[in-house]
Amino acid sequence: LRAVPPLIRETLEFAGVGVEDIDLCVMHQANAFMLEHLRKKTKFPPEKFLVDMHDFGNTSSASIPLAVSHRLGEALSTGTRKMLLAGFGVGWSWGAVVADVGPIPAPEVQEIPDDFPLLTP
């Protein structure tokens, strides 16, 4: 967790932008407490920091694309957003990128129903 604020700072510097230039920051959706702590440490205002844990919780490596699809599908279908995306796990790996995202077809989250027949060995 200590490595994430320097990662964000270095990524912004490498991209030649500041927090004020980013439309939205989406980090790994591990837990709401940690995300709020990181938001404050990285100085992102709440309106520029996506937290989307209510419906799905921690979905491991799928948390960033799931949050983007779930909350930003329509917004990304109509224009471009400058986004900072940051993923990390267990303190051993982390990565971040600043990217102009969109316009793209509105991604949709496809949920598997509870009664979906699963294959068994």
C-alpha positions in Angstrom: 0.0 0.0 0.0 2.9 2.4 0.7 4.1 2.0 -2.9 0.9 3.2 -4.4 1.1 7.0 -3.7 4.7 7.2 -5.2 3.4 5.1 -8.2 0.6 7.6 -8.8 3.0 10.6 -8.5 5.6 9.0 -10.8 2.9 8.0 -13.4 1.5 11.6 -13.4 5.0 13.0 -13.8 5.9 10.6 -16.6 2.7 11.5 -18.5 3.4 15.2 -17.9 0.0 15.8 -16.2 -1.3 16.7 -12.8 -4.3 15.5 -10.7 -6.2 18.5 -12.1 -5.7 17.2 -15.7 -7.2 13.8 -14.9 -10.9 13.3 -15.5 -11.1 10.1 -13.4 -8.8 7.9 -11.3 -9.8 4.2 -11.1 -7.7 2.1 -8.8 -8.0 -1.6 -7.9 -11.3 -1.9 -6.0 -9.9 -3.8 -3.0 -11.9 -2.2 -0.3 -13.6 1.2 0.4 -11.5 2.1 3.4 -8.2 1.6 1.5 -9.5 3.5 -1.5 -10.5 6.5 0.6 -7.1 6.4 2.3 -5.3 6.3 -1.2 -7.6 9.0 -2.6 -6.6 11.4 0.2 -2.9 10.5 -0.1 -2.9 11.1 -3.8 -4.9 14.3 -3.5 -7.7 13.3 -5.9 -11.0 15.1 -5.2 -13.9 12.7 -4.5 -15.6 13.5 -7.8 -12.5 12.4 -9.8 -12.0 9.1 -7.9 -14.2 6.1 -8.8 -15.2 3.8 -6.0 -17.6 1.0 -7.3 -17.6 -1.7 -4.6 -21.3 -1.8 -3.7 -22.5 -4.4 -6.2 -19.4 -6.5 -6.7 -16.8 -6.0 -3.9 -13.2 -7.0 -4.6 -13.1 -8.8 -7.9 -9.3 -9.2 -8.0 -7.7 -8.4 -11.4 -11.1 -7.7 -13.0 -11.9 -4.8 -10.6 -10.7 -1.9 -12.8 -12.4 -3.0 -16.1 -15.5 -4.0 -14.1 -15.7 -0.6 -12.4 -15.2 1.2 -15.7 -17.8 -0.9 -17.5 -20.3 -0.7 -14.6 -20.1 3.0 -13.9 -18.8 4.7 -17.1 -20.3 2.8 -20.0 -22.5 5.6 -21.3 -20.0 8.4 -20.5 -17.3 6.6 -22.5 -19.6 6.0 -25.5 -20.0 9.7 -26.1 -16.5 11.2 -25.5 -13.0 10.8 -24.4 -11.9 10.9 -20.7 -8.3 11.2 -19.5 -8.0 8.5 -16.9 -5.4 7.3 -14.5 -5.8 3.5 -14.0 -3.8 1.8 -11.2 -3.7 -1.8 -10.3 -1.9 -3.5 -7.4 -2.0 -6.6 -5.4 -0.6 -8.1 -2.1 2.1 -5.4 -2.0 4.2 -7.3 -4.5 3.1 -5.9 -7.8 1.7 -2.6 -9.1 1.3 -0.7 -12.3 -0.4 2.5 -13.5 -1.2 4.3 -16.8 -2.6 7.6 -17.9 -4.7 7.1 -21.0 -7.3 8.9 -23.1 -10.2 6.5 -23.1 -13.1 6.7 -25.5 -15.2 7.0 -27.4 -15.9 3.3 -27.3 -19.1 1.3 -27.5 -20.7 1.3 -24.1 -19.4 -1.8 -22.3 -22.0 -3.7 -20.4 -21.5 -5.9 -17.4 -22.9 -9.4 -18.0 -23.9 -11.2 -14.9 -24.3 -14.9 -14.6 -27.6 -15.9 -13.1 -27.7 -17.9 -9.9 -29.4 -20.8 -11.7 -26.8 -20.9 -14.5 -25.8 -24.6 -15.1 -22.1 -25.0 -14.3 -20.0 -27.7 -15.9 -18.7 -30.2 -13.4 -15.8 -32.6 -14.0 
